[in-house]
């Protein structure tokens, strides 16, 4: 229940952020900027969940291919390949969904902001957790130290968060950039409102 309340509070804050940044005289019959912030949050969540599944599959494929062809590029280059490939696959999966939803350039810009905030948050979160883990030792209580270490290792381990979340966020960012470039190209060609849509037939 606590998680649901936190998520509802976060959604309300996103809506307020949108309303506060909405220019005067906005047509209220259309989805306002408050709605755009919420829509972008939904799209970001959808892409993150799909990206997590895709990146796990891509890691498995990469390991399989590496064994078959004896690739020894190393962890760094291998992770780059997995993230970029995951971003491309996620783009192919999300593009028809975004076309159906009528995703706009503004929504994707907000998604990019969410990704940037999330990356910064993960860094802050790691620092906080590392400091909290030493709290029991500072207090000199073995029971508190044992309880904190157990909790952090199972629920709040920043290493797990970084290993899983950061590559997914980068893959989502790659997808977002690709969709934005596609919208910009369509908008430049047609002069229409910047929305991802099916190419028109001539």
Rosetta constraint file for C-alpha pairs under 8 A:
AtomPair CA 1 CA 5 HARMONIC 6.29 0.50
AtomPair CA 2 CA 6 HARMONIC 6.20 0.50
AtomPair CA 3 CA 7 HARMONIC 6.16 0.50
AtomPair CA 4 CA 8 HARMONIC 6.13 0.50
AtomPair CA 5 CA 9 HARMONIC 6.11 0.50
AtomPair CA 6 CA 10 HARMONIC 6.14 0.50
AtomPair CA 7 CA 11 HARMONIC 6.13 0.50
AtomPair CA 8 CA 12 HARMONIC 6.20 0.50
AtomPair CA 9 CA 13 HARMONIC 6.26 0.50
AtomPair CA 10 CA 14 HARMONIC 6.28 0.50
AtomPair CA 11 CA 15 HARMONIC 6.29 0.50
AtomPair CA 11 CA 38 HARMONIC 6.60 0.50
AtomPair CA 12 CA 16 HARMONIC 6.20 0.50
AtomPair CA 13 CA 17 HARMONIC 6.10 0.50
AtomPair CA 14 CA 18 HARMONIC 6.28 0.50
AtomPair CA 14 CA 34 HARMONIC 6.98 0.50
AtomPair CA 14 CA 37 HARMONIC 5.73 0.50
AtomPair CA 14 CA 38 HARMONIC 6.28 0.50
AtomPair CA 15 CA 19 HARMONIC 6.26 0.50
AtomPair CA 15 CA 33 HARMONIC 7.83 0.50
AtomPair CA 15 CA 34 HARMONIC 4.25 0.50
AtomPair CA 15 CA 35 HARMONIC 6.40 0.50
AtomPair CA 15 CA 37 HARMONIC 6.12 0.50
AtomPair CA 15 CA 38 HARMONIC 6.24 0.50
AtomPair CA 16 CA 20 HARMONIC 6.08 0.50
AtomPair CA 16 CA 34 HARMONIC 6.36 0.50
AtomPair CA 17 CA 21 HARMONIC 6.34 0.50
AtomPair CA 17 CA 34 HARMONIC 6.76 0.50
AtomPair CA 17 CA 37 HARMONIC 7.64 0.50
AtomPair CA 18 CA 22 HARMONIC 6.09 0.50
AtomPair CA 18 CA 32 HARMONIC 7.77 0.50
AtomPair CA 18 CA 33 HARMONIC 4.69 0.50
AtomPair CA 18 CA 34 HARMONIC 3.73 0.50
AtomPair CA 18 CA 35 HARMONIC 7.17 0.50
AtomPair CA 18 CA 36 HARMONIC 7.09 0.50
AtomPair CA 18 CA 37 HARMONIC 5.75 0.50
AtomPair CA 19 CA 32 HARMONIC 7.62 0.50
AtomPair CA 19 CA 33 HARMONIC 6.02 0.50
AtomPair CA 19 CA 34 HARMONIC 4.84 0.50
AtomPair CA 21 CA 33 HARMONIC 7.30 0.50
AtomPair CA 22 CA 26 HARMONIC 7.23 0.50
AtomPair CA 22 CA 32 HARMONIC 7.37 0.50
AtomPair CA 22 CA 33 HARMONIC 5.63 0.50
AtomPair CA 22 CA 34 HARMONIC 7.59 0.50
AtomPair CA 26 CA 32 HARMONIC 7.35 0.50
AtomPair CA 27 CA 32 HARMONIC 7.58 0.50
AtomPair CA 28 CA 32 HARMONIC 6.41 0.50
AtomPair CA 31 CA 35 HARMONIC 5.63 0.50
AtomPair CA 31 CA 36 HARMONIC 6.69 0.50
AtomPair CA 32 CA 36 HARMONIC 6.21 0.50
AtomPair CA 33 CA 37 HARMONIC 6.22 0.50
AtomPair CA 34 CA 38 HARMONIC 6.62 0.50
AtomPair CA 35 CA 39 HARMONIC 5.96 0.50
AtomPair CA 36 CA 40 HARMONIC 5.91 0.50
AtomPair CA 36 CA 106 HARMONIC 7.70 0.50
AtomPair CA 36 CA 107 HARMONIC 5.91 0.50
AtomPair CA 37 CA 41 HARMONIC 6.17 0.50
AtomPair CA 37 CA 107 HARMONIC 7.07 0.50
AtomPair CA 37 CA 110 HARMONIC 6.68 0.50
AtomPair CA 38 CA 42 HARMONIC 6.29 0.50
AtomPair CA 39 CA 43 HARMONIC 6.25 0.50
AtomPair CA 39 CA 107 HARMONIC 7.12 0.50
AtomPair CA 40 CA 44 HARMONIC 5.99 0.50
AtomPair CA 40 CA 107 HARMONIC 5.10 0.50
AtomPair CA 40 CA 108 HARMONIC 6.74 0.50
AtomPair CA 40 CA 110 HARMONIC 6.15 0.50
AtomPair CA 40 CA 111 HARMONIC 5.44 0.50
AtomPair CA 41 CA 45 HARMONIC 6.09 0.50
AtomPair CA 41 CA 111 HARMONIC 6.77 0.50
AtomPair CA 41 CA 114 HARMONIC 7.61 0.50
AtomPair CA 42 CA 46 HARMONIC 6.11 0.50
AtomPair CA 43 CA 47 HARMONIC 6.08 0.50
AtomPair CA 43 CA 111 HARMONIC 7.52 0.50
AtomPair CA 44 CA 48 HARMONIC 6.03 0.50
AtomPair CA 44 CA 111 HARMONIC 5.81 0.50
AtomPair CA 44 CA 114 HARMONIC 7.59 0.50
AtomPair CA 44 CA 115 HARMONIC 8.00 0.50
AtomPair CA 44 CA 172 HARMONIC 7.90 0.50
AtomPair CA 45 CA 49 HARMONIC 6.22 0.50
AtomPair CA 46 CA 50 HARMONIC 6.18 0.50
AtomPair CA 47 CA 51 HARMONIC 5.61 0.50
AtomPair CA 47 CA 90 HARMONIC 7.49 0.50
AtomPair CA 47 CA 94 HARMONIC 7.52 0.50
AtomPair CA 47 CA 172 HARMONIC 6.24 0.50
AtomPair CA 48 CA 52 HARMONIC 6.04 0.50
AtomPair CA 48 CA 168 HARMONIC 6.40 0.50
AtomPair CA 48 CA 169 HARMONIC 6.74 0.50
AtomPair CA 48 CA 172 HARMONIC 6.50 0.50
AtomPair CA 49 CA 53 HARMONIC 6.60 0.50
AtomPair CA 50 CA 54 HARMONIC 6.15 0.50
AtomPair CA 50 CA 90 HARMONIC 7.29 0.50
AtomPair CA 51 CA 55 HARMONIC 5.86 0.50
AtomPair CA 51 CA 86 HARMONIC 6.98 0.50
AtomPair CA 51 CA 87 HARMONIC 7.68 0.50
AtomPair CA 51 CA 90 HARMONIC 6.33 0.50
AtomPair CA 51 CA 168 HARMONIC 5.61 0.50
AtomPair CA 51 CA 169 HARMONIC 7.99 0.50
AtomPair CA 51 CA 171 HARMONIC 6.86 0.50
AtomPair CA 51 CA 172 HARMONIC 6.58 0.50
AtomPair CA 52 CA 56 HARMONIC 6.28 0.50
AtomPair CA 52 CA 164 HARMONIC 7.59 0.50
AtomPair CA 52 CA 165 HARMONIC 7.85 0.50
AtomPair CA 52 CA 168 HARMONIC 5.73 0.50
AtomPair CA 53 CA 57 HARMONIC 6.38 0.50
AtomPair CA 54 CA 58 HARMONIC 6.05 0.50
AtomPair CA 54 CA 86 HARMONIC 6.04 0.50
AtomPair CA 54 CA 89 HARMONIC 7.55 0.50
AtomPair CA 54 CA 90 HARMONIC 7.20 0.50
AtomPair CA 55 CA 59 HARMONIC 6.04 0.50
AtomPair CA 55 CA 82 HARMONIC 6.86 0.50
AtomPair CA 55 CA 83 HARMONIC 7.00 0.50
AtomPair CA 55 CA 86 HARMONIC 5.52 0.50
AtomPair CA 55 CA 167 HARMONIC 7.88 0.50
AtomPair CA 55 CA 168 HARMONIC 6.78 0.50
AtomPair CA 56 CA 60 HARMONIC 6.38 0.50
AtomPair CA 57 CA 61 HARMONIC 6.26 0.50
AtomPair CA 58 CA 62 HARMONIC 5.95 0.50
AtomPair CA 58 CA 82 HARMONIC 5.97 0.50
AtomPair CA 58 CA 85 HARMONIC 7.49 0.50
AtomPair CA 58 CA 86 HARMONIC 6.56 0.50
AtomPair CA 59 CA 63 HARMONIC 6.15 0.50
AtomPair CA 59 CA 82 HARMONIC 6.26 0.50
AtomPair CA 60 CA 64 HARMONIC 6.18 0.50
AtomPair CA 61 CA 65 HARMONIC 6.03 0.50
AtomPair CA 62 CA 66 HARMONIC 5.90 0.50
AtomPair CA 62 CA 78 HARMONIC 7.73 0.50
AtomPair CA 62 CA 82 HARMONIC 7.13 0.50
AtomPair CA 63 CA 67 HARMONIC 6.23 0.50
AtomPair CA 64 CA 68 HARMONIC 6.35 0.50
AtomPair CA 65 CA 69 HARMONIC 6.12 0.50
AtomPair CA 65 CA 70 HARMONIC 7.85 0.50
AtomPair CA 65 CA 71 HARMONIC 7.85 0.50
AtomPair CA 66 CA 70 HARMONIC 5.19 0.50
AtomPair CA 66 CA 71 HARMONIC 4.72 0.50
AtomPair CA 66 CA 72 HARMONIC 7.34 0.50
AtomPair CA 67 CA 71 HARMONIC 6.99 0.50
AtomPair CA 73 CA 77 HARMONIC 5.92 0.50
AtomPair CA 73 CA 78 HARMONIC 6.24 0.50
AtomPair CA 74 CA 78 HARMONIC 5.97 0.50
AtomPair CA 75 CA 79 HARMONIC 5.92 0.50
AtomPair CA 76 CA 80 HARMONIC 6.41 0.50
AtomPair CA 77 CA 81 HARMONIC 6.22 0.50
AtomPair CA 78 CA 82 HARMONIC 6.23 0.50
AtomPair CA 79 CA 83 HARMONIC 6.07 0.50
AtomPair CA 79 CA 167 HARMONIC 7.98 0.50
AtomPair CA 80 CA 84 HARMONIC 6.16 0.50
AtomPair CA 81 CA 85 HARMONIC 5.96 0.50
AtomPair CA 82 CA 86 HARMONIC 5.91 0.50
AtomPair CA 83 CA 87 HARMONIC 6.13 0.50
AtomPair CA 83 CA 167 HARMONIC 6.03 0.50
AtomPair CA 83 CA 168 HARMONIC 7.30 0.50
AtomPair CA 83 CA 170 HARMONIC 6.82 0.50
AtomPair CA 83 CA 171 HARMONIC 5.23 0.50
AtomPair CA 84 CA 88 HARMONIC 6.33 0.50
AtomPair CA 84 CA 171 HARMONIC 6.24 0.50
AtomPair CA 84 CA 174 HARMONIC 7.10 0.50
AtomPair CA 85 CA 89 HARMONIC 6.22 0.50
AtomPair CA 86 CA 90 HARMONIC 5.93 0.50
AtomPair CA 86 CA 171 HARMONIC 5.84 0.50
AtomPair CA 87 CA 91 HARMONIC 6.10 0.50
AtomPair CA 87 CA 170 HARMONIC 7.82 0.50
AtomPair CA 87 CA 171 HARMONIC 4.23 0.50
AtomPair CA 87 CA 172 HARMONIC 6.04 0.50
AtomPair CA 87 CA 173 HARMONIC 7.61 0.50
AtomPair CA 87 CA 174 HARMONIC 5.28 0.50
AtomPair CA 87 CA 175 HARMONIC 5.04 0.50
AtomPair CA 88 CA 92 HARMONIC 6.43 0.50
AtomPair CA 88 CA 174 HARMONIC 7.51 0.50
AtomPair CA 88 CA 175 HARMONIC 6.44 0.50
AtomPair CA 89 CA 93 HARMONIC 6.30 0.50
AtomPair CA 90 CA 94 HARMONIC 5.89 0.50
AtomPair CA 90 CA 171 HARMONIC 7.75 0.50
AtomPair CA 90 CA 172 HARMONIC 7.44 0.50
AtomPair CA 90 CA 175 HARMONIC 6.34 0.50
AtomPair CA 91 CA 95 HARMONIC 5.69 0.50
AtomPair CA 91 CA 175 HARMONIC 4.95 0.50
AtomPair CA 91 CA 176 HARMONIC 7.80 0.50
AtomPair CA 91 CA 178 HARMONIC 7.22 0.50
AtomPair CA 91 CA 179 HARMONIC 7.24 0.50
AtomPair CA 92 CA 96 HARMONIC 7.68 0.50
AtomPair CA 93 CA 97 HARMONIC 7.45 0.50
AtomPair CA 94 CA 98 HARMONIC 5.98 0.50
AtomPair CA 95 CA 99 HARMONIC 6.13 0.50
AtomPair CA 95 CA 179 HARMONIC 7.33 0.50
AtomPair CA 96 CA 100 HARMONIC 6.23 0.50
AtomPair CA 97 CA 101 HARMONIC 6.27 0.50
AtomPair CA 98 CA 102 HARMONIC 5.93 0.50
AtomPair CA 98 CA 103 HARMONIC 5.30 0.50
AtomPair CA 98 CA 196 HARMONIC 6.81 0.50
AtomPair CA 99 CA 103 HARMONIC 6.46 0.50
AtomPair CA 99 CA 196 HARMONIC 5.30 0.50
AtomPair CA 99 CA 197 HARMONIC 4.90 0.50
AtomPair CA 99 CA 198 HARMONIC 6.74 0.50
AtomPair CA 100 CA 197 HARMONIC 7.69 0.50
AtomPair CA 102 CA 195 HARMONIC 6.00 0.50
AtomPair CA 102 CA 196 HARMONIC 5.94 0.50
AtomPair CA 102 CA 197 HARMONIC 6.71 0.50
AtomPair CA 103 CA 107 HARMONIC 6.50 0.50
AtomPair CA 103 CA 108 HARMONIC 7.53 0.50
AtomPair CA 103 CA 195 HARMONIC 5.75 0.50
AtomPair CA 103 CA 196 HARMONIC 5.73 0.50
AtomPair CA 104 CA 108 HARMONIC 6.62 0.50
AtomPair CA 104 CA 183 HARMONIC 7.91 0.50
AtomPair CA 104 CA 194 HARMONIC 5.89 0.50
AtomPair CA 104 CA 195 HARMONIC 4.34 0.50
AtomPair CA 104 CA 196 HARMONIC 6.31 0.50
AtomPair CA 105 CA 109 HARMONIC 6.28 0.50
AtomPair CA 105 CA 180 HARMONIC 6.10 0.50
AtomPair CA 105 CA 183 HARMONIC 6.82 0.50
AtomPair CA 105 CA 184 HARMONIC 7.93 0.50
AtomPair CA 105 CA 194 HARMONIC 5.82 0.50
AtomPair CA 105 CA 195 HARMONIC 6.30 0.50
AtomPair CA 105 CA 196 HARMONIC 7.95 0.50
AtomPair CA 106 CA 110 HARMONIC 6.36 0.50
AtomPair CA 107 CA 111 HARMONIC 6.25 0.50
AtomPair CA 108 CA 112 HARMONIC 6.22 0.50
AtomPair CA 108 CA 176 HARMONIC 6.29 0.50
AtomPair CA 108 CA 180 HARMONIC 6.77 0.50
AtomPair CA 109 CA 113 HARMONIC 6.44 0.50
AtomPair CA 110 CA 114 HARMONIC 6.31 0.50
AtomPair CA 111 CA 115 HARMONIC 6.30 0.50
AtomPair CA 111 CA 176 HARMONIC 7.58 0.50
AtomPair CA 112 CA 116 HARMONIC 6.25 0.50
AtomPair CA 112 CA 173 HARMONIC 6.61 0.50
AtomPair CA 112 CA 176 HARMONIC 7.14 0.50
AtomPair CA 113 CA 117 HARMONIC 6.12 0.50
AtomPair CA 114 CA 118 HARMONIC 6.01 0.50
AtomPair CA 115 CA 119 HARMONIC 6.21 0.50
AtomPair CA 115 CA 169 HARMONIC 6.32 0.50
AtomPair CA 115 CA 173 HARMONIC 6.96 0.50
AtomPair CA 116 CA 120 HARMONIC 6.35 0.50
AtomPair CA 117 CA 121 HARMONIC 5.97 0.50
AtomPair CA 118 CA 122 HARMONIC 6.12 0.50
AtomPair CA 119 CA 123 HARMONIC 6.64 0.50
AtomPair CA 119 CA 166 HARMONIC 7.00 0.50
AtomPair CA 119 CA 169 HARMONIC 7.66 0.50
AtomPair CA 120 CA 124 HARMONIC 6.39 0.50
AtomPair CA 121 CA 125 HARMONIC 5.85 0.50
AtomPair CA 122 CA 126 HARMONIC 6.10 0.50
AtomPair CA 122 CA 158 HARMONIC 7.84 0.50
AtomPair CA 122 CA 161 HARMONIC 7.70 0.50
AtomPair CA 122 CA 162 HARMONIC 7.12 0.50
AtomPair CA 123 CA 127 HARMONIC 6.53 0.50
AtomPair CA 124 CA 128 HARMONIC 6.26 0.50
AtomPair CA 125 CA 129 HARMONIC 6.09 0.50
AtomPair CA 125 CA 158 HARMONIC 7.29 0.50
AtomPair CA 126 CA 130 HARMONIC 6.13 0.50
AtomPair CA 126 CA 158 HARMONIC 5.30 0.50
AtomPair CA 127 CA 131 HARMONIC 6.26 0.50
AtomPair CA 128 CA 132 HARMONIC 6.14 0.50
AtomPair CA 129 CA 133 HARMONIC 6.08 0.50
AtomPair CA 129 CA 152 HARMONIC 7.53 0.50
AtomPair CA 129 CA 156 HARMONIC 7.36 0.50
AtomPair CA 129 CA 157 HARMONIC 7.72 0.50
AtomPair CA 129 CA 158 HARMONIC 7.15 0.50
AtomPair CA 130 CA 134 HARMONIC 7.01 0.50
AtomPair CA 131 CA 135 HARMONIC 6.86 0.50
AtomPair CA 132 CA 148 HARMONIC 7.89 0.50
AtomPair CA 133 CA 145 HARMONIC 7.52 0.50
AtomPair CA 133 CA 148 HARMONIC 6.19 0.50
AtomPair CA 133 CA 149 HARMONIC 6.21 0.50
AtomPair CA 133 CA 152 HARMONIC 7.25 0.50
AtomPair CA 134 CA 138 HARMONIC 6.33 0.50
AtomPair CA 134 CA 145 HARMONIC 7.53 0.50
AtomPair CA 135 CA 139 HARMONIC 6.30 0.50
AtomPair CA 135 CA 145 HARMONIC 7.25 0.50
AtomPair CA 136 CA 140 HARMONIC 6.08 0.50
AtomPair CA 136 CA 141 HARMONIC 5.68 0.50
AtomPair CA 136 CA 142 HARMONIC 6.85 0.50
AtomPair CA 136 CA 143 HARMONIC 7.91 0.50
AtomPair CA 136 CA 144 HARMONIC 5.10 0.50
AtomPair CA 136 CA 145 HARMONIC 4.12 0.50
AtomPair CA 136 CA 146 HARMONIC 7.90 0.50
AtomPair CA 136 CA 148 HARMONIC 7.13 0.50
AtomPair CA 137 CA 141 HARMONIC 6.43 0.50
AtomPair CA 137 CA 142 HARMONIC 7.23 0.50
AtomPair CA 137 CA 145 HARMONIC 6.02 0.50
AtomPair CA 141 CA 145 HARMONIC 6.25 0.50
AtomPair CA 142 CA 146 HARMONIC 6.05 0.50
AtomPair CA 143 CA 147 HARMONIC 6.16 0.50
AtomPair CA 144 CA 148 HARMONIC 6.00 0.50
AtomPair CA 145 CA 149 HARMONIC 6.05 0.50
AtomPair CA 146 CA 150 HARMONIC 6.08 0.50
AtomPair CA 147 CA 151 HARMONIC 6.14 0.50
AtomPair CA 148 CA 152 HARMONIC 5.99 0.50
AtomPair CA 149 CA 153 HARMONIC 5.93 0.50
AtomPair CA 150 CA 154 HARMONIC 6.31 0.50
AtomPair CA 151 CA 155 HARMONIC 5.79 0.50
AtomPair CA 151 CA 156 HARMONIC 6.88 0.50
AtomPair CA 152 CA 156 HARMONIC 4.53 0.50
AtomPair CA 152 CA 157 HARMONIC 5.16 0.50
AtomPair CA 153 CA 157 HARMONIC 5.01 0.50
AtomPair CA 156 CA 161 HARMONIC 7.88 0.50
AtomPair CA 157 CA 161 HARMONIC 6.67 0.50
AtomPair CA 158 CA 162 HARMONIC 5.99 0.50
AtomPair CA 159 CA 163 HARMONIC 6.06 0.50
AtomPair CA 160 CA 164 HARMONIC 6.09 0.50
AtomPair CA 161 CA 165 HARMONIC 5.51 0.50
AtomPair CA 161 CA 166 HARMONIC 7.66 0.50
AtomPair CA 162 CA 166 HARMONIC 5.33 0.50
AtomPair CA 163 CA 167 HARMONIC 7.06 0.50
AtomPair CA 164 CA 168 HARMONIC 6.73 0.50
AtomPair CA 165 CA 169 HARMONIC 6.08 0.50
AtomPair CA 166 CA 170 HARMONIC 6.25 0.50
AtomPair CA 167 CA 171 HARMONIC 6.19 0.50
AtomPair CA 168 CA 172 HARMONIC 6.15 0.50
AtomPair CA 169 CA 173 HARMONIC 6.07 0.50
AtomPair CA 170 CA 174 HARMONIC 6.24 0.50
AtomPair CA 171 CA 175 HARMONIC 6.35 0.50
AtomPair CA 172 CA 176 HARMONIC 6.12 0.50
AtomPair CA 173 CA 177 HARMONIC 6.15 0.50
AtomPair CA 174 CA 178 HARMONIC 6.27 0.50
AtomPair CA 175 CA 179 HARMONIC 6.24 0.50
AtomPair CA 176 CA 180 HARMONIC 6.11 0.50
AtomPair CA 177 CA 181 HARMONIC 6.16 0.50
AtomPair CA 178 CA 182 HARMONIC 6.21 0.50
AtomPair CA 179 CA 183 HARMONIC 6.20 0.50
AtomPair CA 179 CA 196 HARMONIC 7.71 0.50
AtomPair CA 180 CA 184 HARMONIC 6.13 0.50
AtomPair CA 181 CA 185 HARMONIC 6.12 0.50
AtomPair CA 182 CA 186 HARMONIC 6.26 0.50
AtomPair CA 182 CA 196 HARMONIC 7.50 0.50
AtomPair CA 183 CA 187 HARMONIC 5.98 0.50
AtomPair CA 183 CA 194 HARMONIC 6.02 0.50
AtomPair CA 183 CA 195 HARMONIC 6.10 0.50
AtomPair CA 183 CA 196 HARMONIC 5.34 0.50
AtomPair CA 184 CA 188 HARMONIC 6.00 0.50
AtomPair CA 184 CA 194 HARMONIC 6.83 0.50
AtomPair CA 185 CA 189 HARMONIC 6.25 0.50
AtomPair CA 186 CA 190 HARMONIC 6.15 0.50
AtomPair CA 186 CA 191 HARMONIC 7.89 0.50
AtomPair CA 186 CA 194 HARMONIC 7.71 0.50
AtomPair CA 186 CA 196 HARMONIC 7.89 0.50
AtomPair CA 186 CA 199 HARMONIC 8.00 0.50
AtomPair CA 187 CA 191 HARMONIC 5.06 0.50
AtomPair CA 187 CA 192 HARMONIC 5.45 0.50
AtomPair CA 187 CA 193 HARMONIC 6.59 0.50
AtomPair CA 187 CA 194 HARMONIC 5.45 0.50
AtomPair CA 187 CA 195 HARMONIC 7.74 0.50
AtomPair CA 188 CA 192 HARMONIC 7.96 0.50
